[in-house]
Every structure is written in C-alpha cells, then in structure tokens.
Amino acid sequence: MDLDKFFRTPIDSSIVSLIAGSIFLYIGISVRLILGQTGGSFMQSVEADLGILWGALTVVSGILLLLNWKNHSLYGSIILISSMLSWIGDNGGFLVGFVLGLLGGIMSITWNPVKYRKGTSSR
C-alpha cells in the first residue's frame, strides 16, 4: 500500500474540522427552525444565523484544507477562529463542536508533510 499520498494531505485534521462544522450547522439550523415555529426575538434569530455562518465557514475551510493543503495554516487559522466565535450563536456547539474545532484547527496549523521513502526510517 502506498502511504505517500495519505501522509501528504492533512486528512485527519480536515475530518475533525468537518465534524465540528457539521455540529455547528446542525445546532444553528435547528435553532433557526425552532425560532421560525415559535416566533423568537430578533436577537435570537441573529444568533442562530451566526451559528449557521460559523458552521458553514468551518465546513468550507475543512473541505478546502483537503483540496488545497498547501495553505493549511490559513485554513487552520480560519477553523480555529470560527470555532472560538461559535460561542456566539451556537454556544460552542455543546462544547463538543468547540473542542473538535479547536483540535482540527491546531492539527492543521501544526501539520507538516512527511516524506516517506522505501528503506528509510521515519525519524
């Protein structure tokens, strides 16, 4: 099995970021739908829209991290910032989304492509 392609892309950080963004989106859309049925206040609907925005931003950054991994620091920073801002609107994604977003952002910022060659050690 050729692992060279696998280790050249930040797959793990992208998957963690996509899961976090999905949690943010789910909470933002759920709150928006509930407010639409119950007639919530303007401020509540703005917070729900911000939750959808942070979730969409995290998901798009996670996808772009897979497609354009050379800019992993930029996308990691966007994921990190949108995860911190998820407390406005999503309440941090029930803390699970917040932690996963921080983890995915930090993993993508610190990711370093490792070149594996046949017959050499990984040290």
NUSE-427847 format. One record per residue (C-alpha): residue in three letters; x, y, z. Coordinates in pm, whole numbers, always signed. Example, Ala and Ser with C-alpha at 12.3 -4.5 7.8 and 13.67 -1.06 7.14 Angstrom:
% residues 2
rest,east,north,up
ALA,+1230,-450,+780
SER,+1367,-106,+714
***
This chain:
% residues 123
rest,east,north,up
MET,+0,+0,+0
ASP,+135,+339,-97
LEU,+106,+565,+207
ASP,+289,+856,+47
LYS,-33,+1013,-85
PHE,-204,+962,+252
PHE,+64,+1145,+450
ARG,+90,+1435,+205
THR,-258,+1563,+286
PRO,-394,+1670,+626
ILE,-683,+1422,+620
ASP,-725,+1380,+995
SER,-746,+1750,+1074
SER,-987,+1802,+787
ILE,-1219,+1525,+907
VAL,-1219,+1658,+1264
SER,-1294,+2009,+1133
LEU,-1577,+1880,+913
ILE,-1734,+1705,+1210
ALA,-1710,+2024,+1419
GLY,-1858,+2233,+1137
SER,-2142,+1983,+1096
ILE,-2224,+2014,+1465
PHE,-2227,+2395,+1437
LEU,-2451,+2378,+1130
TYR,-2688,+2130,+1291
ILE,-2733,+2343,+1601
GLY,-2770,+2668,+1403
ILE,-3027,+2521,+1165
SER,-3219,+2353,+1448
VAL,-3240,+2675,+1648
ARG,-3346,+2867,+1337
LEU,-3624,+2617,+1264
ILE,-3746,+2625,+1624
LEU,-3746,+3006,+1624
GLY,-3940,+3005,+1298
GLN,-4214,+2798,+1457
THR,-4227,+2974,+1793
GLY,-4162,+3330,+1677
GLY,-3846,+3414,+1870
SER,-3695,+3758,+1908
PHE,-3473,+3932,+1655
MET,-3160,+3879,+1864
GLN,-3223,+3505,+1888
SER,-3260,+3477,+1512
VAL,-2937,+3675,+1458
GLU,-2755,+3436,+1692
ALA,-2895,+3137,+1501
ASP,-2780,+3290,+1173
LEU,-2433,+3346,+1319
GLY,-2426,+2979,+1422
ILE,-2505,+2879,+1065
LEU,-2233,+3115,+939
TRP,-1965,+2972,+1172
GLY,-2066,+2618,+1079
ALA,-2056,+2689,+706
LEU,-1719,+2863,+742
THR,-1574,+2566,+931
VAL,-1709,+2311,+679
VAL,-1584,+2508,+377
SER,-1241,+2551,+539
GLY,-1228,+2177,+612
ILE,-1307,+2094,+250
LEU,-1057,+2348,+119
LEU,-798,+2201,+354
LEU,-832,+1871,+172
LEU,-827,+2024,-174
ASN,-559,+2289,-126
TRP,-341,+2157,+155
LYS,-51,+2392,+79
ASN,-242,+2669,+259
HIS,-302,+2455,+567
SER,-201,+2736,+808
LEU,-459,+2976,+661
TYR,-742,+2723,+672
GLY,-639,+2608,+1019
SER,-650,+2967,+1142
ILE,-996,+3016,+990
ILE,-1118,+2694,+1156
LEU,-966,+2800,+1488
ILE,-1121,+3149,+1478
SER,-1465,+3026,+1367
SER,-1461,+2764,+1643
MET,-1386,+3030,+1903
LEU,-1658,+3253,+1760
SER,-1905,+2963,+1770
TRP,-1980,+3060,+2129
ILE,-2174,+3348,+1971
GLY,-2477,+3180,+1823
ASP,-2408,+2809,+1886
ASN,-2295,+2815,+2248
GLY,-1980,+2639,+2137
GLY,-2159,+2354,+1967
PHE,-2249,+2196,+2302
LEU,-1877,+2212,+2385
VAL,-1811,+1905,+2166
GLY,-1807,+2109,+1846
PHE,-1590,+2373,+2009
VAL,-1330,+2121,+2125
LEU,-1330,+1939,+1790
GLY,-1295,+2270,+1605
LEU,-1003,+2376,+1822
LEU,-840,+2036,+1778
GLY,-889,+2040,+1399
GLY,-758,+2395,+1369
ILE,-450,+2326,+1578
MET,-383,+2000,+1395
SER,-399,+2169,+1056
ILE,-178,+2461,+1162
THR,+90,+2232,+1304
TRP,+64,+1973,+1024
ASN,+390,+1908,+843
PRO,+410,+1690,+530
VAL,+635,+1394,+592
LYS,+808,+1228,+302
TYR,+820,+853,+345
ARG,+1058,+666,+121
LYS,+1114,+294,+90
GLY,+1401,+169,+302
THR,+1434,+477,+526
SER,+1307,+527,+876
SER,+1052,+794,+966
ARG,+1286,+967,+1217
***
